[in-house]
Amino acid sequence: MTDIKYTDDGKKVIVVGKLNAQQTIVQEIFVSAGQEIPSGENFVVKSLHDQPAESWKEKNLRELELRYEKSRKTLEADIAQQASRLTMIKEKAKLHADALFKFVTNSNEGQLGLLKKVMSGQITHVFVSGYSPEIFEWDGGKKTYDIDNYHGRAEIKGIKLLSLFGYSDGDLEYRLHTYRDGSGGSEQVFPAASYKEALALAQAECDLQSAAYLAKSRANFSMADWKKIEGVIIPEMVAEKYEEALDADRLKRIESLLKEVATLQSKAPRKE
């Protein structure tokens, strides 16, 4: 069996035999055409190693190179990450600046005036449009405050979050969130500095929905909710169409119930 060893200076050798108790005869191994072969004259060494010997200097340099390579990769990754972050910050800053300039250029005096009222605390009422229109006071009730009613208790957690969304064309949109931290969804609202202002907003929206309802481009009309808003005038034609629709639904319901009763009677057992 070939006995492979390594000398103090890193040579790979094959053990030829023992010269004496302290010295060994070896022959160096060379690489030729990709093959390792013993070659050259035999020589005598005093010490051999099972693995290539490495000086403290070589070991220290190797470890330094490994640490350097690891640090280099980490630094390059950090630099790339910071460069990407800086690019993102620049893009965001540019978008914010563009949006601000466009808003200042395109926004009208009415929107800026409302923004000043909101920021200075002059808002007293809020109008909510959509499928459940209503007007409520900004300073009171569950619409304004996040109230915990768990197990019958009523604990105020805080004021609900009112967010302002700006669009590049100068439009502003106010949204009232379900909870004070902005979670749970939101709905668009229209702040007003008096009930009169809120009523004017509500009437304008009611007129739009009425026209769409009469033109059949809107399937439903929130009659019960609109009636709850004091001062809103619902067009007579809308009220008539709404009542006619209710009557038609009642007749369909009655017809359906009569058919159901007739079916049940036909299946009932006859008494002898």
C-alpha positions as CSV (number, residue, x, y, z in Angstrom):
1,M,0.0,0.0,0.0
2,T,1.4,3.4,-1.0
3,D,2.2,5.6,2.0
4,I,1.7,9.3,1.1
5,K,3.1,12.0,3.4
6,Y,4.0,15.7,3.3
7,T,7.3,17.3,4.2
8,D,7.8,20.5,6.3
9,D,8.1,22.6,3.2
10,G,4.9,21.3,1.7
11,K,6.2,18.7,-0.8
12,K,4.0,15.6,-1.4
13,V,6.1,12.5,-1.2
14,I,5.8,8.7,-1.2
15,V,7.6,6.9,1.7
16,V,10.3,4.5,0.3
17,G,11.5,3.2,3.7
18,K,13.1,4.0,7.0
19,L,16.8,4.9,7.1
20,N,16.8,4.8,10.9
21,A,14.6,5.7,13.9
22,Q,14.8,9.5,13.2
23,Q,15.1,9.6,9.3
24,T,12.9,8.4,6.5
25,I,13.7,7.9,2.8
26,V,11.1,9.5,0.5
27,Q,10.5,10.3,-3.2
28,E,8.7,13.5,-4.3
29,I,5.4,13.2,-6.3
30,F,5.0,15.4,-9.4
31,V,2.0,16.0,-11.6
32,S,2.3,15.1,-15.3
33,A,-0.5,15.3,-17.8
34,G,-2.9,15.5,-14.9
35,Q,-1.5,12.4,-13.3
36,E,0.4,12.2,-10.0
37,I,3.6,10.1,-10.3
38,P,6.7,9.6,-8.1
39,S,9.8,11.1,-9.8
40,G,13.3,12.3,-9.1
41,E,15.9,11.1,-6.7
42,N,15.2,9.7,-3.3
43,F,16.0,12.0,-0.3
44,V,16.0,11.8,3.4
45,V,13.8,13.8,5.8
46,K,13.5,13.9,9.5
47,S,9.8,14.7,9.9
48,L,6.6,13.9,7.8
49,H,3.0,15.0,8.1
50,D,-0.3,13.4,7.2
51,Q,-1.6,16.8,5.8
52,P,0.3,19.6,4.1
53,A,2.1,21.7,6.7
54,E,1.0,25.3,6.9
55,S,3.1,28.0,8.6
56,W,1.5,30.5,11.0
57,K,2.0,33.2,8.4
58,E,0.3,31.3,5.6
59,K,-2.5,30.4,7.9
60,N,-2.9,34.0,9.0
61,L,-2.9,35.2,5.4
62,R,-5.4,32.7,4.4
63,E,-7.8,33.6,7.2
64,L,-7.3,37.3,6.4
65,E,-8.2,36.7,2.8
66,L,-11.3,34.8,3.8
67,R,-12.4,37.6,6.2
68,Y,-11.6,40.2,3.5
69,E,-13.7,38.3,0.9
70,K,-16.6,38.0,3.3
71,S,-16.4,41.6,4.3
72,R,-16.1,42.7,0.7
73,K,-19.3,40.8,-0.3
74,T,-21.1,42.2,2.7
75,L,-20.0,45.8,1.9
76,E,-20.9,45.4,-1.8
77,A,-24.3,44.2,-0.8
78,D,-24.8,47.1,1.6
79,I,-23.6,49.6,-1.0
80,A,-26.0,48.2,-3.6
81,Q,-28.9,48.2,-1.0
82,Q,-28.1,51.8,0.0
83,A,-27.9,52.9,-3.7
84,S,-31.3,51.3,-4.4
85,R,-32.7,53.0,-1.2
86,L,-31.3,56.3,-2.3
87,T,-32.7,56.0,-5.7
88,M,-36.1,55.1,-4.2
89,I,-36.0,58.1,-1.9
90,K,-35.1,60.4,-4.8
91,E,-38.0,59.0,-6.9
92,K,-40.4,59.5,-4.0
93,A,-39.2,63.0,-3.4
94,K,-39.6,63.8,-7.1
95,L,-43.2,62.4,-7.1
96,H,-44.0,64.4,-3.9
97,A,-42.6,67.6,-5.4
98,D,-44.5,67.0,-8.7
99,A,-47.7,66.3,-6.9
100,L,-47.3,69.4,-4.7
101,F,-46.7,71.7,-7.6
102,K,-49.6,70.2,-9.6
103,F,-51.9,70.5,-6.6
104,V,-50.9,74.2,-6.0
105,T,-51.4,74.9,-9.7
106,N,-54.7,73.0,-10.2
107,S,-56.6,73.2,-6.9
108,N,-59.4,75.7,-6.7
109,E,-60.1,78.2,-3.9
110,G,-63.0,76.2,-2.6
111,Q,-60.9,73.1,-1.9
112,L,-58.1,75.2,-0.3
113,G,-60.7,77.0,1.8
114,L,-62.2,73.7,3.0
115,L,-58.7,72.4,3.8
116,K,-58.1,75.5,5.9
117,K,-61.3,74.8,7.8
118,V,-60.4,71.2,8.4
119,M,-56.9,72.0,9.6
120,S,-58.2,74.9,11.9
121,G,-60.9,72.8,13.5
122,Q,-63.9,74.6,12.0
123,I,-65.7,71.5,10.9
124,T,-69.0,70.9,12.7
125,H,-70.8,68.4,10.4
126,V,-69.9,65.6,7.9
127,F,-71.9,64.4,5.0
128,V,-71.6,60.8,3.8
129,S,-72.9,59.9,0.4
130,G,-73.1,56.5,-1.3
131,Y,-75.8,53.9,-0.6
132,S,-76.3,55.0,3.0
133,P,-76.3,58.8,2.9
134,E,-76.3,60.7,6.2
135,I,-75.2,63.8,8.0
136,F,-73.7,63.6,11.5
137,E,-72.1,66.0,13.9
138,W,-68.3,65.8,13.9
139,D,-68.0,66.2,17.7
140,G,-70.2,63.4,18.8
141,G,-71.4,59.8,18.5
142,K,-69.9,56.5,17.2
143,K,-69.2,58.0,13.8
144,T,-66.5,60.3,15.2
145,Y,-65.1,58.2,18.0
146,D,-63.8,54.7,18.2
147,I,-66.0,53.2,20.9
148,D,-65.6,49.8,22.4
149,N,-69.0,48.3,23.1
150,Y,-67.8,44.8,24.0
151,H,-70.1,43.1,26.6
152,G,-72.3,46.1,26.9
153,R,-69.5,48.5,28.0
154,A,-69.0,51.9,26.3
155,E,-65.3,52.8,26.4
156,I,-63.9,55.6,24.1
157,K,-60.7,54.4,22.5
158,G,-60.0,57.6,20.6
159,I,-61.0,59.8,17.7
160,K,-61.3,58.0,14.3
161,L,-58.7,58.8,11.7
162,L,-59.7,61.3,9.1
163,S,-57.4,61.0,6.1
164,L,-56.8,63.4,3.3
165,F,-56.0,62.1,-0.2
166,G,-54.6,64.4,-2.8
167,Y,-54.6,63.8,-6.5
168,S,-52.3,65.3,-9.1
169,D,-55.2,67.2,-10.8
170,G,-55.8,69.2,-7.6
171,D,-58.7,67.2,-6.2
172,L,-58.9,66.4,-2.5
173,E,-60.7,63.5,-1.0
174,Y,-61.5,63.1,2.7
175,R,-61.9,59.5,4.1
176,L,-63.1,58.6,7.6
177,H,-61.7,55.2,8.8
178,T,-63.5,52.6,10.8
179,Y,-60.9,52.7,13.6
180,R,-58.6,55.4,14.9
181,D,-55.5,53.6,13.6
182,G,-56.8,53.6,10.0
183,S,-57.7,49.9,10.0
184,G,-61.0,48.3,9.1
185,G,-61.7,50.2,5.9
186,S,-62.9,53.7,5.2
187,E,-65.6,55.7,3.5
188,Q,-65.5,59.0,1.6
189,V,-66.9,61.9,3.6
190,F,-67.5,65.6,2.9
191,P,-66.6,67.9,5.9
192,A,-68.7,71.1,6.4
193,A,-68.5,74.1,8.7
194,S,-72.2,74.0,9.4
195,Y,-75.3,71.9,9.0
196,K,-76.4,74.3,6.2
197,E,-73.2,73.5,4.2
198,A,-73.6,69.8,4.8
199,L,-77.3,69.9,3.7
200,A,-76.3,71.7,0.5
201,L,-73.8,68.9,-0.2
202,A,-76.5,66.3,0.6
203,Q,-79.1,67.9,-1.6
204,A,-76.7,68.1,-4.6
205,E,-75.9,64.4,-4.2
206,C,-79.6,63.5,-3.7
207,D,-80.4,65.3,-7.0
208,L,-77.7,63.4,-8.8
209,Q,-78.9,60.1,-7.5
210,S,-82.5,61.0,-8.3
211,A,-81.7,61.8,-11.9
212,A,-79.8,58.6,-12.3
213,Y,-82.6,56.6,-10.7
214,L,-85.2,58.1,-13.0
215,A,-83.0,57.5,-16.0
216,K,-82.7,53.9,-14.9
217,S,-78.9,54.2,-14.8
218,R,-79.2,53.6,-11.0
219,A,-81.1,50.5,-9.9
220,N,-81.9,51.5,-6.3
221,F,-82.6,54.7,-4.4
222,S,-81.9,54.9,-0.6
223,M,-85.3,56.4,0.2
224,A,-85.2,55.5,3.9
225,D,-81.7,57.0,4.4
226,W,-82.5,60.2,2.5
227,K,-85.7,60.7,4.5
228,K,-83.7,60.7,7.7
229,I,-81.7,63.7,6.6
230,E,-83.6,66.7,7.8
231,G,-84.1,69.3,5.1
232,V,-83.4,67.2,2.0
233,I,-86.1,67.5,-0.7
234,I,-86.8,64.3,-2.6
235,P,-88.3,64.9,-6.0
236,E,-92.0,63.7,-6.3
237,M,-91.3,61.7,-9.4
238,V,-88.6,59.7,-7.5
239,A,-91.0,59.1,-4.6
240,E,-93.7,57.9,-6.9
241,K,-91.3,55.6,-8.8
242,Y,-90.0,54.2,-5.5
243,E,-93.5,53.5,-4.2
244,E,-94.5,51.9,-7.5
245,A,-91.5,49.6,-7.2
246,L,-92.4,48.8,-3.6
247,D,-96.0,47.9,-4.8
248,A,-94.6,45.8,-7.6
249,D,-92.4,43.9,-5.1
250,R,-95.4,43.4,-2.7
251,L,-97.5,42.0,-5.5
252,K,-94.7,39.6,-6.6
253,R,-94.3,38.5,-3.0
254,I,-98.0,37.9,-2.6
255,E,-98.1,36.0,-5.8
256,S,-95.2,33.9,-4.7
257,L,-96.8,33.2,-1.3
258,L,-100.1,32.2,-2.9
259,K,-98.3,29.8,-5.2
260,E,-96.5,28.3,-2.2
261,V,-99.8,27.9,-0.3
262,A,-101.5,26.3,-3.2
263,T,-98.6,23.8,-3.6
264,L,-98.7,22.9,0.1
265,Q,-102.5,22.4,0.0
266,S,-102.2,20.1,-3.0
267,K,-99.7,17.9,-1.1
268,A,-101.7,17.9,2.2
269,P,-103.4,14.6,3.0
270,R,-107.1,14.5,2.5
271,K,-109.5,13.7,5.4
272,E,-111.8,10.8,4.7
